[in-house]
Amino acid sequence: MKERADLAFWISLVAFVLLAAAAGAGLLYPLDVLVLRAAQSRTSEVLDTAGVVFSVPGAADYAGAAMLVLVAGLFLAGRRSLALRLLAAFVATGLLELALKLWLPQVPVPEVTARSTDPSLIPAVDYSYPYPSGHMLRSVILFGTVFLLWPNRLVRAAILSFLLGVAAGRVYLGVHWVSDVVGGALLGVAGLAWAFRKQSAISPQLRADGRRIGRR
């Protein structure tokens, strides 16, 4: 487990840094524009609603509350080390996201492409730059934790499908470039891998229960 987590951490971190450098240099702009146009080539109220629904769990306030519940649950289950590492990864990646959105000079997404405002209890912060996607980052950490702790094929397939929906929704809504979404996913994977580096993520009993559920 540790070796795989180490490999995932370094690969995702290096890929994130390289992508950030390319985005900041404007190398990805033509591709970003092409993907955005393709994503919005067909629009509808149904797609607008779906994009908003997929965005809700990744909003800073909802994701922060969910992380606190997850950490509390792990504490009660005796997984204190994992709980603390997850919380540290969530905070550290969030701070890095904020720093990059303030200082990485990527071309902003034009406001005219936005199809909806994010449903959030906290007023939106007007960042200078869009890289990386915080919604994608937080969604990967939260749902990735469930993915790793719950070895059930149906649950894992649902999580992967949901994360794809988050990624597509952020681009379709016109609030992020595809490079922002990929960067958020890579940073989320790096944070997850770091949190699980010293963990035996799945207990034998939970593994057995998950397999039994998956066979049903």
N, C-alpha and C positions, 0 to 999 in steps of 0.2 A: 504493500500500500504506500509506504513512504517513498519508494523509488519512483512509482508512477506519479505520485503527487509532486515530487521534485521536478520530474521531467515536464509535467503539465505546467508547473509554475514558471520554469525558465523559458519554455517555448512561448507561452502566452505573453509573458512579460516582454521578451525580446520583440515579438510580433507587434505588441502594443506600442513599444517605443519607436519601431521602424514606421509603423502606420502614422503615428503622431508626427514624426519628422516629415513624412511625405505630405500629410494634410497641411501642416504649417507652411510647407514650401509651395503649396498650390498645385502639386502634381496630380492630385486626385480630383480636382475641380471638374474637368470635362466629364469624367465618369460619373461623378456625383450628380451633375446636371442631367445627364442622360438617364440615369436610374430614376431620378425624381420625376422627370417628364413621363417616363414609362409607367411609373406607379400611379400618376394622376391622369393617365390617358382616359380612364373611365372612372367617373365619380358618381356617387349616389348618397342619399341620406343613410341607407343601410350600412354602407361602407364607412361613412363618417361615424356612425354610432359604434360600429365594431372597433374602429380605431381608438375611440375614446375609452371603450370598455377594456381593451387590452392595455391601455395606458395607466389605468387606475392603480393597479398594485405597485407600479414602479414610481409613483409620485412620492416625493420626499417624506410627506407626513404619514401617508399610509404605510409606506415601506419601513419607516422608522418605528412605527408602532408595532408592525408585524415582527420586526427584528427583536424588539424588546420582549414580545411574547415568546418568540422562539428561544431566545437566550434564557428566559425564565424557565421554560419547559426543560431545556437541557440541564439547567442547574438542579431542578427537582429530580431529574433522572440520573443524577450523579455524574453528568458529563461536564463538569465545571471547566476543565481545561479547554475543551472544544468550544464551550459557550464564550469564554473570554477571548479566544482567538478569533472566533467569528465576529464578535463585536468589534474587536480591534481592526479586523480586515474591513468591516463595513465602514467604520469611521475613517480609516486611513485612505481607502479608495475614494471615499466621498470628498475628503480634503484635496486629494490629487485631482479629482474631477473639477473642483472649484478653481484650483490654481490654473489648470489648463484652459478653462473657459474664460479666465481673466487675461491670460498672457499668451496663449498659443494663437498666432495670427492666421487662423483659417477664415476663408471667405464665409460670412454669415449666410444663412438660408434667407432668401427674400421674404419679407413679411407677407407679400401678396399671395404666396403659395399656401399659407396656413389655412386649414379648413376647420379648425376648432381650437378652443382654448382647453387647457388641461384642467380636469376636475380636481381641485385641491383646496384644502381648508386654509392653507398658507398662501398669501399673495405671491404670485410668480416673481422671481428675481430676473431682472434684465441683464443677462450675461453679455459680455462683449463678443464672445465666440462660441460656436456650438459643439466643439469637440471636447470630450466624448459625450455620448448620450447617457445622462444620469438614470433615466428610466430603464434603459437596457442594463446598465451596470447593476442597479439595485435588484432588478428582476432576476438576473442571473445568480446573484449571491443568495437571494431568498429561496427561489425555486430550485436552484442547484443544490442547496443544502438538503432540501426534501428529497431530491433525486438521489443523492448519495446515501441518505439515511434510510430510505424506504426502497428496498430492492424488489419492487413489483413492476412487472413489465408494462401493465396497463397504466399505472401511475406515471411511470417514466415516459411512456409514449405521449401521455397527456401533457406532461410538463414540457417536453420538447416541442410539441405542437403549439403550446401556449407561448413559448419563448419566440418561436417563429412569427406568431401573430403579433407579439410586441414589436419585433424588429420591423415587420412589414407596416404595422400601424404608424410607427414614428415617421417613416419615410412618406407614407401615403398622406398623413395629416399635414405634411409640409413643414414640420418643425425641426427635422434633422436630415442631414445628408446620410447616405448609406455608409460612408466612412465613419461618421459619428457613431452609428449603431454598431458597426463591427468593432470599433475601438472600445465602446462600452462593454460589449460582450467579452472581448479579450481581457480587459481590466477586471471584469467580474470573475472570469475563470482564474486569473492569477490570484485574486484575493481568496477565492475558494480553495485553490490548491495550497496556498500558504496556510490557511486555517486547518486543513486536513493533513498537513505534512507529517505530523506526529501522532495521528489518530488512527486507531482501528475503527474506521467510520461506522461499520455495521456490526452490531453484536450478533453472535451465533443465533440467539433466539429470534431476533428481528429478521435475520436472513431467512431462517426456516419459515417464519410466519409469512414473509413476503412471497416466498416460493409457493407456499400452499395457496395463497390468495391468487397468485398468477396462474395457477393451473385450473382454477375454477372457470 
